[in-house]
Amino acid sequence: MPNTTGFPEAVNKELKLDDRFNFACSDRCMGNCCRLITILLDPWDVEVIARYLKMSGTDFLDTFCRYDFGAASHWPLIWLKHAEKGFCAFMLLDGKCSIYPVRPRNCRTYPIARAVKIDAGTEIPHLTERFFLMVERNRQCLGHEGERVWTVREWLAETDAFKYYEFSDLYLSLVHYATESLNCRAWLTPVTARILMPLLFTPDLLRSKLGISEELMDHETFYRRRLKAARVILTEMAAIFGFGPLADQLSANQEIPFAARIRQLVLCDA
């Protein structure tokens, strides 16, 4: 996976969860961190923002995002498109954020960045995390001059980052499994990757197709279930091309219509 944010000329100082740093956003530079920046969105980011805006996932992607098929990863990537070349589409005239309660994971944790190393092999792989304080040389940010002192843990709790990290890690683990265990670089194409879009980035469309209402399954449970379903679907797809743990094995599931198979997987623990 590529870097999830692009901050030019950033100096990163590694911190532990209980290390302290100074930071308080300033009206004098409000919005400087919301322009000319690359933000890679997780599925949970897309889902939560689209619901907040009362938009379908498809409309949100078409309006605010850029789709890319990673040349190295062979994985579908979703970027915020306006912020790459100018101001973020969600920035107000005073520099503040119009979607602040549901801002993306990378936005809400700034100036703290997190790097994750995945040691795979099991369905729930071991993740090692490191935290960094980002100080940008070429972008005026007066927040570091603020008097408010935080520990990293306090900052992440204040910004509700831990829930976002949890859901991001589930997704990163899926991507790691697809690339490392299923060798998706050898067989996943831009066309076949589109099959994954409802499972990953348009859950409202998936709910409609599967007939799974919010009353039947809440959003967080549906997120977890559909990522698990994506893992199984990817494993079965890889087997057709001779990759993964089911390589060269015939499966009766290949005879089940695709939508019915996904519904079966999503509801299997319901």
Disulfide bonds with the S-S distance in Angstrom:
none
